Amino acid sequence: MIGYRNEHTIASTCMVAGRGYWSGQSVSLRFLPASAGTGIVFVRTDLPGHPQCPARIEFADSVQFRTNLQNGDASFAMVEHIMAALAGLEIDNCVVEADAEEMPGLDGSSQECVRVLQSAGLVIQAALKQQLVIEQPLRVRQGDASIEVFPCDGNRSHYGYRLDYGPDSVVSSQAFRFDLTPRQFTRQVAAARTFVTLEQAQQLRANGVAQHVSNQELLVIGPDGPVENAFRFRNECARHKTLDLIGDLSLVGVDLIGQFVSERGGHRLNGMLAQELAQMVAQNANPIQLADQRESTPNIRRVA
């Protein structure tokens, strides 16, 4: 059965503020209501002319640790946690004004964005939200990482992550799966934080990056567990990777109906899958073969 829902925007303007993890620069974000069909649009209010960039995969650049957007002079760094909050709450139309390039790191999760967006309230709009319904399995992979996509009964969006960095990693093997709804995203995923190993944190700080970020502002995991911190969930790392997957795939711009399970994937692989799905939307869902995987041909049906 194929279900439909109406598009949503927020009822009033709301704001979050903080510092970028990478730049250390202070930044304020204002979330504004937008009309049906607008989508998510980022705007740089600190630049002449207030240049903007639609939150779509064709403007994205997925790199290690983050996903960035750029459209001419309008560049936005580390947007995945913002996008996950909007997608998790089914907010389809929103203008996001930023007065700096990098999004605020906050506590490394989507929790604060979810809180302020919920406080702003939700407006149901007249337009129907577009969907892509997965009808046949497909897989994308890069090295030892992969994302498997399957049909899903009951018009569900099901996401999961299997994390396994090997027996020598300080990050334990773990997994997480859930059905994406606003309630479940808020309860199970939004609070899961960015994590790095102690070795990675030391390397970043030695290179002059993220020196201002304390061990309380993200999860730094050493041989004995979190450094000066504690897990919010036993499998918090897998939950955060699921959060990243939701945020990155939301750049396709439509509801994705199916099962999306990543194993050791990151932003680059998420972006690869998002590009393929967006291309199918642009080509009216004509089947194409994935550039790095010839074992199956994706067949995804678009529902207006």
Secondary structure, DSSP 4 states (H G I P E B T S, - for coil): -----EEEEESS-EEEEEE-TTT--EEEEEEEE--TT--EEEEETTSTT--EEE--GGGEEEETTEEEEEETTEEEB--HHHHHHHHHTT--BEEEEESSSBPP-TTSSSHHHHHHHHHH-EEEEEEEPPEEEE-S-EEEEETTEEEEEE--TTS-EEEEEEE---TT-SSPPEEEEEE--HHHHHHHTTTPPPEEEHHHHHHHHHTTSSTT--TTSSEEEETTEETT---SSTTHHHHHHHHHHHHHHGGG-SEEEEEEEEES--HHHHHHHHHHHHHHHHTTT----BTTB-S----EEEE-
